[in-house]
Amino acid sequence: MSKSIHVTSKNFKGLTKKEIDEQATDPDSELSQWSKKSAIKHAVKQERSVEKKPESSDADNFPVS
């Protein structure tokens, strides 16, 4: 089952430092949701890149004659 977080745009321009700090401490804020979404996307991309890279062995590097 996929993890779905519905934050569609990152619109934090124009916020003051105080507003951003308040959002950072609030677990239900857009900033916190964006952070969670970003972490999940990064983890999924890492898993996919590991799956794509085949582990090479010495037998794969030498042609069979």
N, CA, C and O of each residue as an XYZ file, in Angstrom:
260
protein
N       0.840     -1.165      0.000
C       0.000      0.000      0.000
C       0.894      1.240      0.000
O       1.871      1.323      0.745
N       0.543      2.179     -0.835
C       1.374      3.373     -0.932
C       1.041      4.362      0.177
O      -0.065      4.386      0.717
N       2.030      5.164      0.489
C       1.841      6.209      1.493
C       1.486      7.479      0.750
O       2.259      7.957     -0.080
N       0.326      8.023      1.044
C      -0.148      9.174      0.301
C      -0.247     10.383      1.220
O      -0.963     10.361      2.221
N       0.471     11.423      0.873
C       0.404     12.693      1.597
C       0.033     13.745      0.575
O       0.754     13.954     -0.401
N      -1.087     14.406      0.794
C      -1.629     15.323     -0.198
C      -1.199     16.764      0.058
O      -2.006     17.600      0.465
N       0.056     17.041     -0.180
C       0.562     18.409     -0.187
C       1.065     18.612     -1.601
O       2.072     18.027     -2.001
N       0.367     19.438     -2.352
C       0.658     19.514     -3.782
C       1.656     20.592     -4.164
O       2.329     20.477     -5.189
N       1.760     21.626     -3.366
C       2.700     22.677     -3.740
C       3.459     23.169     -2.524
O       2.932     23.224     -1.412
N       4.688     23.519     -2.763
C       5.531     24.043     -1.695
C       5.483     25.560     -1.796
O       6.202     26.160     -2.596
N       4.630     26.177     -0.981
C       4.439     27.615     -1.053
C       4.790     28.232      0.298
O       3.903     28.576      1.079
N       6.071     28.368      0.564
C       6.514     28.930      1.828
C       7.175     30.292      1.641
O       7.700     30.868      2.594
N       7.148     30.803      0.421
C       7.708     32.134      0.170
C       6.820     33.179      0.826
O       5.595     33.054      0.824
N       7.427     34.184      1.372
C       6.685     35.263      1.982
C       6.347     35.032      3.445
O       5.800     35.921      4.098
N       6.663     33.848      3.975
C       6.417     33.606      5.393
C       7.571     34.180      6.204
O       8.725     34.152      5.778
N       7.243     34.691      7.361
C       8.285     35.214      8.234
C       8.964     34.066      8.967
O       8.446     32.950      9.002
N      10.115     34.343      9.546
C      10.835     33.327     10.296
C       9.976     32.812     11.448
O      10.003     31.622     11.762
N       9.224     33.696     12.069
C       8.349     33.301     13.181
C       7.269     32.321     12.701
O       6.982     31.331     13.374
N       6.676     32.603     11.538
C       5.643     31.718     10.992
C       6.213     30.349     10.629
O       5.573     29.323     10.861
N       7.401     30.338     10.069
C       8.034     29.068      9.713
C       8.392     28.283     10.968
O       8.226     27.064     11.001
N       8.881     28.962     11.998
C       9.190     28.291     13.261
C       7.931     27.698     13.892
O       7.971     26.601     14.449
N       6.813     28.425     13.806
C       5.558     27.902     14.331
C       5.116     26.666     13.565
O       4.633     25.703     14.161
N       5.279     26.688     12.247
C       4.913     25.523     11.440
C       5.845     24.343     11.723
O       5.422     23.188     11.658
N       7.096     24.627     12.033
C       8.045     23.549     12.312
C       7.691     22.808     13.595
O       7.948     21.610     13.714
N       7.103     23.513     14.551
C       6.745     22.858     15.811
C       5.377     22.194     15.757
O       5.078     21.339     16.591
N       4.542     22.568     14.797
C       3.200     21.998     14.672
C       3.252     20.755     13.784
O       3.603     20.863     12.609
N       2.907     19.563     14.320
C       2.998     18.338     13.520
C       1.961     18.254     12.395
O       2.119     17.439     11.486
N       0.914     19.071     12.431
C      -0.119     19.021     11.396
C       0.016     20.142     10.368
O      -0.872     20.311      9.532
N       1.082     20.897     10.408
C       1.244     22.017      9.488
C       1.678     21.529      8.109
O       2.119     20.391      7.951
N       1.547     22.407      7.112
C       1.979     22.071      5.756
C       3.474     21.800      5.702
O       3.923     20.921      4.967
N       4.239     22.546      6.472
C       5.691     22.361      6.481
C       6.055     20.960      6.977
O       6.923     20.308      6.396
N       5.409     20.495      8.033
C       5.675     19.158      8.563
C       5.231     18.081      7.580
O       5.928     17.084      7.393
N       4.072     18.280      6.953
C       3.598     17.314      5.969
C       4.535     17.267      4.768
O       4.819     16.193      4.239
N       5.010     18.426      4.343
C       5.944     18.475      3.216
C       7.247     17.749      3.575
O       7.819     17.043      2.745
N       7.701     17.925      4.790
C       8.918     17.272      5.244
C       8.753     15.754      5.249
O       9.643     15.030      4.804
N       7.624     15.275      5.747
C       7.355     13.831      5.760
C       7.287     13.288      4.342
O       7.845     12.232      4.044
N       6.596     14.021      3.467
C       6.462     13.592      2.081
C       7.828     13.519      1.406
O       8.122     12.567      0.682
N       8.651     14.521      1.646
C       9.982     14.554      1.059
C      10.840     13.384      1.547
O      11.573     12.779      0.765
N      10.747     13.070      2.838
C      11.521     11.954      3.399
C      11.069     10.626      2.799
O      11.896      9.767      2.494
N       9.760     10.459      2.631
C       9.235      9.223      2.041
C       9.696      9.091      0.597
O      10.128      8.018      0.175
N       9.605     10.191     -0.169
C      10.042     10.148     -1.560
C      11.525      9.813     -1.672
O      11.930      9.050     -2.549
N      12.331     10.386     -0.783
C      13.773     10.113     -0.804
C      14.029      8.631     -0.506
O      14.849      8.002     -1.175
N      13.339      8.072      0.485
C      13.524      6.668      0.845
C      13.103      5.749     -0.304
O      13.783      4.761     -0.583
N      11.999      6.062     -0.966
C      11.523      5.240     -2.081
C      12.520      5.287     -3.232
O      12.807      4.261     -3.850
N      13.049      6.474     -3.523
C      14.033      6.598     -4.598
C      15.294      5.807     -4.281
O      15.882      5.190     -5.170
N      15.710      5.822     -3.026
C      16.890      5.048     -2.624
C      16.646      3.559     -2.796
O      17.516      2.842     -3.291
N      15.462      3.081     -2.390
C      15.123      1.668     -2.536
C      15.110      1.264     -4.004
O      15.609      0.195     -4.357
N      14.541      2.111     -4.863
C      14.480      1.795     -6.288
C      15.867      1.761     -6.914
O      16.145      0.911     -7.760
N      16.738      2.674     -6.506
C      18.075      2.688     -7.095
C      18.871      1.463     -6.658
O      19.696      0.957     -7.419
N      18.635      0.989     -5.456
C      19.313     -0.222     -4.987
C      18.793     -1.431     -5.752
O      19.565     -2.329     -6.089
N      17.490     -1.463     -6.032
C      16.904     -2.577     -6.780
C      17.405     -2.621     -8.212
O      17.585     -3.707     -8.763
N      17.635     -1.461     -8.833
C      18.062     -1.407    -10.227
C      19.509     -1.857    -10.405
O      19.847     -2.443    -11.434
N      20.360     -1.597     -9.431
C      21.774     -1.927     -9.567
C      21.974     -3.422     -9.297
O      21.808     -3.872     -8.164
N      22.329     -4.190    -10.327
C      22.598     -5.607    -10.085
C      23.946     -5.769     -9.402
O      24.907     -5.063     -9.707
N      23.994     -6.696     -8.492
C      25.271     -6.963     -7.828
C      26.121     -7.780     -8.788
O      25.731     -8.876     -9.191
N      27.266     -7.255     -9.150
C      28.115     -7.948    -10.117
C      29.056     -8.899     -9.391
O      29.525     -8.630     -8.285
N      29.306     -9.991    -10.040
C      30.268    -10.940     -9.501
C      31.409    -11.051    -10.505
O      31.318    -10.503    -11.603
N      32.453    -11.732    -10.155
C      33.592    -11.881    -11.055
C      33.213    -12.651    -12.311
O      33.785    -12.415    -13.376
N      32.252    -13.573    -12.202
C      31.839    -14.346    -13.366
C      31.179    -13.454    -14.418
O      31.258    -13.745    -15.611
N      30.542    -12.392    -13.993
C      29.888    -11.494    -14.950
C      30.897    -10.651    -15.719
O      30.601    -10.195    -16.823
N      32.072    -10.438    -15.163
C      33.053     -9.555    -15.774
C      33.922    -10.248    -16.822
O      34.545     -9.567    -17.637
N      33.982    -11.554    -16.825
C      34.839    -12.284    -17.739
C      34.001    -13.041    -18.757
O      33.061    -13.745    -18.390
N      34.340    -12.898    -20.038
C      33.579    -13.636    -21.071
C      33.903    -15.128    -21.000
O      35.009    -15.532    -20.639
N      32.907    -15.922    -21.354
C      33.087    -17.372    -21.394
C      33.600    -17.746    -22.760
O      33.002    -17.356    -23.762
N      34.706    -18.503    -22.838
C      35.259    -18.872    -24.128
C      34.968    -20.303    -24.455
O      35.365    -20.786    -25.515
